[in-house]
Amino acid sequence: MSRNMNNSDRALRTFLVAPAAIVVAFVVGAGSIAGIVLFALAAIMFATSAIGFCPLYKLLHIDTRHASAALKGESN
């Protein structure tokens, strides 16, 4: 499993998306179906940002880790 997320992508998930999902989960009700789904989404965001690998990115052939190098014309 190779990393496919760059640092800004990881930071966005960790400091914006996951906390927002947690706050919204509490607003809609932590025990409701929507709240539980949002908590699960937040957990997935934290986990994928911690390991730097997103399975959905792999499925869609997205690699933000090497995207900036490709845009600059650099090779690995």
C-alpha atoms as one frame of an Amber mdcrd trajectory, in Angstrom:
protein
   0.000   0.000   0.000   1.848   3.082  -1.221   0.938   6.570  -0.094  -1.243
   8.529  -2.504  -2.055  11.676  -0.489   0.096  14.784  -0.183   0.530  16.703
   3.070  -2.001  19.428   2.287  -4.626  16.794   1.446  -3.884  15.024   4.727
  -4.036  18.275   6.718  -7.340  19.243   5.105  -8.884  15.925   6.132  -7.430
  16.073   9.650  -8.111  19.687  10.581 -11.191  20.597   8.546 -13.252  17.696
   7.209 -13.122  15.290  10.167 -13.800  17.929  12.868 -16.632  19.397  10.776
 -18.191  15.935  10.453 -17.959  15.466  14.228 -19.587  18.840  14.942 -22.402
  18.171  12.478 -22.876  14.703  13.999 -23.497  16.278  17.392 -25.836  18.866
  15.848 -28.015  16.246  14.128 -27.842  13.938  17.141 -24.977  11.642  18.011
 -27.254   8.611  18.341 -29.148   9.145  15.104 -28.351   7.281  11.923 -26.950
  10.460  10.342 -24.815  11.118  13.425 -23.364   7.620  13.390 -22.623   7.865
   9.659 -20.872  11.210  10.225 -18.798   9.754  13.081 -17.796   6.881  10.790
 -16.892   9.361   8.045 -14.761  11.351  10.509 -12.987   8.157  11.606 -12.261
   7.246   7.991 -10.913  10.747   7.315  -8.633  10.564  10.373  -7.408   7.063
   9.497  -6.690   7.778   5.841  -4.878  11.002   6.686  -2.810   9.235   9.358
  -1.564   6.554   6.962  -1.487   8.762   3.848  -3.440   6.288   1.746  -6.993
   6.654   0.440  -8.548   3.501  -1.060 -11.037   5.587  -3.047  -8.154   7.536
  -4.613  -6.579   4.203  -5.603  -9.841   3.057  -7.172 -10.172   6.332  -9.115
  -6.430   6.473 -10.005  -5.893   9.741  -8.111  -2.474  10.499  -6.630  -2.193
  13.888  -4.955   1.215  13.029  -3.513   2.903  13.091  -6.890   0.539  15.552
  -8.587   2.598  18.613  -7.644   5.774  17.040  -9.055   3.974  16.169 -12.285
   2.704  19.714 -12.650   6.236  21.084 -12.212   7.614  18.666 -14.795   9.758
  16.781 -12.274  10.308  13.058 -12.454  10.580  10.558  -9.585
